[in-house]
């Protein structure tokens, strides 16, 4: 039997009160922290290791132990997050309806299109690397797992997670170009077509 314990329930079982914040404040501070990286290991220490080194039992003991080891960590993290909050606050003052509409359009229209149509860019870049032409597969070729051609090379374009799937029903007998989504686009492995 599986039972989910919420953070609120865990706090209750451990008799630890949750701090109260006005609506949206916690989300804004969290966003500022993500951008500032204020609670990363280089600032506050590797928490998963530290909690295992701690031999005490209570929250006050943990707090005392942690602060003795990392005397400036809370202050440094707070300063980083506060500085980023001020940056975000300044940026928020510049936001207006037209800018939000531009952002929403880019997300809904442009990024959706890019997310589903990037195969063309992958094929074009592969053709550029091999100094040849390219084309999309026709429907008959697609049914065989071919996404396109780089010169005369049949290629299939797959996410790197495809490699970890063991029991796949399809067998692709073409060269595979693997890609991984990264922060500002995709990382593409052309190794299979360069061999």
C-alpha positions, 0 to 999 in steps of 0.5 A, spaced: 500 500 500 502 506 498 501 513 502 503 520 500 505 524 505 505 532 504 510 536 506 504 539 510 503 533 514 510 531 515 511 538 518 505 536 523 508 529 524 515 533 526 511 539 530 515 544 525 511 550 524 510 552 516 512 560 515 506 564 513 507 568 507 502 573 503 500 570 497 505 569 491 511 572 495 513 565 496 513 564 489 517 570 487 522 569 492 523 562 489 524 565 482 529 570 485 533 564 488 532 560 482 535 566 478 540 567 483 542 560 485 542 562 492 541 556 495 546 552 491 551 547 494 557 552 493 553 557 497 550 553 503 553 547 502 551 540 499 545 539 504 544 531 502 551 530 505 550 535 511 544 532 513 547 525 513 553 527 517 548 530 522 548 526 528 543 530 532 535 529 533 531 535 533 531 541 529 534 546 534 540 541 534 540 541 526 540 549 526 546 550 531 550 544 528 549 547 521 550 554 523 557 552 526 559 549 520 557 554 515 557 561 519 555 565 513 551 561 508 544 563 510 547 571 510 550 570 503 544 566 500 539 571 503 544 577 500 544 573 493 536 572 493 535 579 495 539 582 490 536 578 484 529 580 487 531 587 486 533 586 479 526 582 478 522 588 481 526 593 476 524 588 470 517 587 473 516 595 473 517 595 465 512 590 463 506 592 460 500 589 456 504 589 449 510 586 452 506 580 455 502 579 449 509 578 445 511 573 450 505 569 450 505 569 442 512 567 442 511 561 447 504 559 443 506 560 436 513 560 435 516 556 440 510 550 439 512 551 431 520 550 433 519 545 438 515 540 432 519 543 426 526 543 428 527 536 424 528 541 418 534 545 422 537 538 424 537 535 417 539 542 414 545 542 419 547 535 417 547 537 410 551 543 411 556 538 415 557 533 410 557 538 404 551 535 401 543 536 400 537 534 404 530 532 404 524 530 408 522 522 407 516 521 404 510 518 407 512 511 405 519 512 408 516 515 414 513 508 415 519 505 415 522 510 421 526 514 416 525 522 417 529 524 412 536 524 408 542 527 408 545 526 401 544 519 400 544 517 408 537 515 411 536 518 417 532 518 423 531 523 428 530 521 435 531 524 443 537 521 447 532 518 451 530 513 445 537 510 447 534 507 454 528 504 451 529 497 451 523 494 448 521 498 442 516 495 437 520 499 432 526 497 429 530 502 425 535 500 420 537 507 418 543 512 421 540 515 427 541 522 429 540 523 437 538 530 440 537 533 447 533 539 449 537 544 452 536 550 455 536 555 449 535 549 444 537 542 442 544 539 442 545 534 436 549 528 435 551 527 428 556 522 430 552 516 426 552 520 420 560 522 420 562 515 421 
